[in-house]
Amino acid sequence: MELSLNNISFAYEGDMVIQNIGCSFVSGNFYSIIGPNGSGKTTLLDLISGFLNPCAGHIEIDNKTILSLTKKEVSKKISIVSQDYSINFPFSVKDVVMMGRHPYIPRFSHPSMDDFVKVETMLEVCGIKHLQDRKINELSGGEKQRCVFARALCQDTPILLLDEAFSNMDINHTLHMLKLVKQSIKEKNRLVISVFHDLNLASSWSDELLMLKQGEIKAFGNSQEVLTQQSIKDVFDVRSTVEFNEHVQAKQVYYSTNI
Amino acid sequence: MVFFSLFLVLMIITSLSLGYINIPIKDIITILYGKITADLQILKNINATWLAVIFDVRLPRILTCAGVGAALAVSGSLFQGILLNPLADPYTLGVSAGAAFGACVAIILNLSAAYVSVPLFAFMGACTTLFVVMFLSYSSKNPMAGLSSNNLILSGIIVGAILSAGISFLKFIANEQVSVIIFWLMGSFASKTWFDFQIVTLFLLIGFSVSIFYARDLNLISLGAKSAASLGVDLKKTNIILLVTGSMLAAVCVSVSGIIGFVGLLVPHMVRFITGPDNRKLIPLSMLAGASLLLFADTITRAVLPYEIPIGVLTALTGGPLFCWIFKKNRFK
């Protein structure tokens, strides 16, 4: 599966947020988007998921524009873990994860045996089985985020978008979830695009990096090539040292304390 | 569900027997059975006054009341779902103020002689308000931020405040008609006809079918806009359809029976403690519970109390403290 963005632009009330972006993503890879606050990372994911429509250009999945697909078809192709994971009503964790199966369940029928099995295994592998009967609005931020993550994985789509999906998880759970994602890329040939703030996590887990600044692509390519002292200086305006780390087998960034 | 339906039927029968003339429950059942099976033999043996009391006075009032209770509760659960706010009620968007304003205009212009004008004006007032509120909270430049719950609640409050001031002004210039306005605003089911019942039932059926059809999307909406959209919910369409449905239900209720508070807020809240937040169970059960609750209140003012208190006052006076108790008990356990 190939996802391609053809010269897309997007503006909120006149302010250009995304400017003429063209690139393509291929399944079986983990892509990370990095960039400073307000550089258009979330907007880019919203455009890909079809939540926003580009002002110019178009997005294609396997050479078919997203606009030509129905919302239902898109929901079977793309799932998203969004930044906003607060849920106001006391749904149980199990119910929330089951909502990930809704695109496959006809409106007035009950979930099938298969759906129940999928939810059950997802609760298990995400390590939230012990929370399954708890109310979602009574959980901590990190726990909530894991439930919403499980919900998106349960949607079982070829494309998975992660918008700072690890922001509230501790390091143990972050690594556990990243491992799950990596595994599903291998096994199901998924395409994952994730927004990261932690450059080191982005570098060690992703195959390719996309650097965004003021709505434009500053660099896009192999993680080890993109991540350099110069590119970090250009995009984030911080001084750093970038070294290849034997232990994680990837480049890591160290920031100097005298800014 | 079965329990609630049985309870409602029992309540209707009990309520039929109570009143200025007490009719034994056994006879009520016989009369209803006779009417349903169209068995003239049974009806012949029954006191003609009783028949008139039941079919011309009590039954239309009771059924209208149950219908309004049901519609208010469904409307309340819809608003709480769309606005992602368990504090929302059918009147959050200013629909009641709009209806009240319309009714006041009709009363002041003395159109009530034409019989249907007051409800009709109330309904028009409610609809106009809804469209003004939706217009205020929608922007074609930034469609994503449009119709968000904050925008809707804020515009509802602003429009409601303006209309309330308008109502005060109308009361000020109304002279002797001010009492008519005040009584209309307090709500009542006295002298409701079969026509009122038919109107309420028609809208209730439509509203209920629409809400059940979209109940699952309403569940997904509570995950947040982006997640709901990625699960295949057409947000804009669903939001507009459900907002219009909820407001229409509220508008019909207000125009038939005046402003009756607390049912739309309280019932979905209490039912949520039983069914959980799943709208597919919440909406039907709220409907039955709302009908039972309002009928209970109306039977008390009609048959138990020595004077008939306006139903809107009674629901707020009893529902309010009850709500406080439930709120305190469940929030902090």
Boltz contact constraints between the chains, C-beta under 6 A:
constraints:
  - contact:
      token1: [A, 13]
      token2: [B, 141]
      max_distance: 6.0
  - contact:
      token1: [A, 13]
      token2: [B, 142]
      max_distance: 6.0
  - contact:
      token1: [A, 49]
      token2: [B, 230]
      max_distance: 6.0
  - contact:
      token1: [A, 51]
      token2: [B, 226]
      max_distance: 6.0
  - contact:
      token1: [A, 51]
      token2: [B, 229]
      max_distance: 6.0
  - contact:
      token1: [A, 71]
      token2: [B, 232]
      max_distance: 6.0
  - contact:
      token1: [A, 71]
      token2: [B, 234]
      max_distance: 6.0
  - contact:
      token1: [A, 72]
      token2: [B, 232]
      max_distance: 6.0
  - contact:
      token1: [A, 75]
      token2: [B, 231]
      max_distance: 6.0
  - contact:
      token1: [A, 75]
      token2: [B, 232]
      max_distance: 6.0
  - contact:
      token1: [A, 79]
      token2: [B, 230]
      max_distance: 6.0
  - contact:
      token1: [A, 80]
      token2: [B, 230]
      max_distance: 6.0
  - contact:
      token1: [A, 82]
      token2: [B, 226]
      max_distance: 6.0
  - contact:
      token1: [A, 82]
      token2: [B, 227]
      max_distance: 6.0
  - contact:
      token1: [A, 84]
      token2: [B, 224]
      max_distance: 6.0
  - contact:
      token1: [A, 87]
      token2: [B, 222]
      max_distance: 6.0
  - contact:
      token1: [A, 88]
      token2: [B, 84]
      max_distance: 6.0
  - contact:
      token1: [A, 89]
      token2: [B, 222]
      max_distance: 6.0
  - contact:
      token1: [A, 89]
      token2: [B, 277]
      max_distance: 6.0
  - contact:
      token1: [A, 90]
      token2: [B, 277]
      max_distance: 6.0
  - contact:
      token1: [A, 91]
      token2: [B, 277]
      max_distance: 6.0
  - contact:
      token1: [A, 99]
      token2: [B, 220]
      max_distance: 6.0
  - contact:
      token1: [A, 102]
      token2: [B, 231]
      max_distance: 6.0
  - contact:
      token1: [A, 103]
      token2: [B, 231]
      max_distance: 6.0
  - contact:
      token1: [A, 103]
      token2: [B, 232]
      max_distance: 6.0
